[in-house]
């Protein structure tokens, strides 16, 4: 019979002794700025509005391009 060493159980408890690594507190940085009412509205909604505005701009450009291509094709 082979005699293999018994596997030692891994320690999963956090060490909290005197020489334990000090856990740093989580720092939350807050910036206070005076914004106009419109500026504050944009600041609060730009995460949602930016993609919507970009998508609608691209769609508008495509509609104008298709309209102009059709107009040129019918006149020629």
C-alpha positions as a Markdown table, in Angstrom:
| # | Residue | x | y | z |
|---|---|---|---|---|
| 1 | Unk | 0.0 | 0.0 | 0.0 |
| 2 | Unk | 1.2 | 3.5 | -0.9 |
| 3 | Unk | 1.6 | 5.9 | 2.0 |
| 4 | Unk | 0.8 | 9.4 | 0.7 |
| 5 | Unk | 0.9 | 12.4 | 3.0 |
| 6 | Unk | -2.5 | 13.5 | 4.3 |
| 7 | Unk | -3.7 | 16.7 | 2.6 |
| 8 | Unk | -3.8 | 19.6 | 5.0 |
| 9 | Unk | -7.0 | 21.5 | 5.1 |
| 10 | Unk | -6.6 | 25.0 | 3.7 |
| 11 | Unk | -7.3 | 27.9 | 6.0 |
| 12 | Unk | -10.1 | 30.2 | 4.8 |
| 13 | Unk | -10.6 | 32.3 | 7.9 |
| 14 | Unk | -9.3 | 35.9 | 7.7 |
| 15 | Unk | -6.4 | 36.5 | 10.0 |
| 16 | Unk | -7.1 | 39.3 | 12.4 |
| 17 | Unk | -4.0 | 39.2 | 14.7 |
| 18 | Unk | -1.9 | 42.1 | 15.8 |
| 19 | Unk | 0.4 | 42.0 | 12.8 |
| 20 | Unk | -2.4 | 41.4 | 10.3 |
| 21 | Unk | -2.6 | 43.6 | 7.2 |
| 22 | Unk | -4.7 | 46.7 | 7.9 |
| 23 | Unk | -7.8 | 46.9 | 5.6 |
| 24 | Unk | -8.0 | 50.3 | 4.1 |
| 25 | Unk | -11.3 | 52.1 | 4.3 |
| 26 | Unk | -13.3 | 52.6 | 1.1 |
| 27 | Unk | -13.0 | 56.2 | 0.0 |
| 28 | Unk | -15.9 | 57.8 | -1.8 |
| 29 | Unk | -15.0 | 61.0 | -3.6 |
| 30 | Unk | -17.8 | 63.6 | -4.0 |
| 31 | Unk | -17.4 | 66.7 | -6.1 |
| 32 | Unk | -19.7 | 69.6 | -5.4 |
| 33 | Unk | -20.3 | 72.0 | -8.4 |
| 34 | Unk | -22.7 | 74.7 | -9.0 |
| 35 | Unk | -24.7 | 73.9 | -12.1 |
| 36 | Unk | -27.5 | 75.6 | -13.9 |
| 37 | Unk | -30.9 | 73.9 | -13.9 |
| 38 | Unk | -30.2 | 72.7 | -17.5 |
| 39 | Unk | -26.7 | 71.6 | -16.6 |
| 40 | Unk | -27.9 | 69.6 | -13.6 |
| 41 | Unk | -30.7 | 68.0 | -15.7 |
| 42 | Unk | -28.1 | 67.0 | -18.4 |
| 43 | Unk | -25.6 | 65.7 | -15.7 |
| 44 | Unk | -28.3 | 63.5 | -14.2 |
| 45 | Unk | -29.6 | 62.0 | -17.5 |
| 46 | Unk | -26.6 | 62.0 | -19.9 |
| 47 | Unk | -25.9 | 58.3 | -19.3 |
| 48 | Unk | -29.3 | 57.5 | -20.8 |
| 49 | Unk | -29.6 | 60.3 | -23.3 |
| 50 | Unk | -26.2 | 60.2 | -25.0 |
| 51 | Unk | -26.7 | 56.8 | -26.7 |
| 52 | Unk | -30.3 | 57.8 | -27.6 |
| 53 | Unk | -29.1 | 61.1 | -29.2 |
| 54 | Unk | -26.3 | 59.4 | -31.1 |
| 55 | Unk | -28.6 | 56.7 | -32.4 |
| 56 | Unk | -31.3 | 59.2 | -33.5 |
| 57 | Unk | -28.6 | 61.3 | -35.2 |
| 58 | Unk | -27.4 | 58.4 | -37.2 |
| 59 | Unk | -30.9 | 57.4 | -38.2 |
| 60 | Unk | -31.7 | 61.0 | -39.2 |
| 61 | Unk | -28.5 | 61.1 | -41.4 |
| 62 | Unk | -29.5 | 57.8 | -43.0 |
| 63 | Unk | -33.0 | 59.0 | -43.8 |
| 64 | Unk | -31.7 | 62.2 | -45.4 |
| 65 | Unk | -29.2 | 60.2 | -47.5 |
| 66 | Unk | -31.9 | 57.7 | -48.7 |
| 67 | Unk | -34.2 | 60.6 | -49.5 |
| 68 | Unk | -31.5 | 62.4 | -51.5 |
| 69 | Unk | -30.5 | 59.2 | -53.4 |
| 70 | Unk | -34.2 | 58.6 | -54.3 |
| 71 | Unk | -34.5 | 62.3 | -55.4 |
| 72 | Unk | -31.4 | 62.0 | -57.6 |
| 73 | Unk | -32.6 | 58.7 | -59.1 |
| 74 | Unk | -36.1 | 60.1 | -60.0 |
| 75 | Unk | -34.6 | 63.3 | -61.6 |
| 76 | Unk | -32.0 | 61.5 | -63.7 |
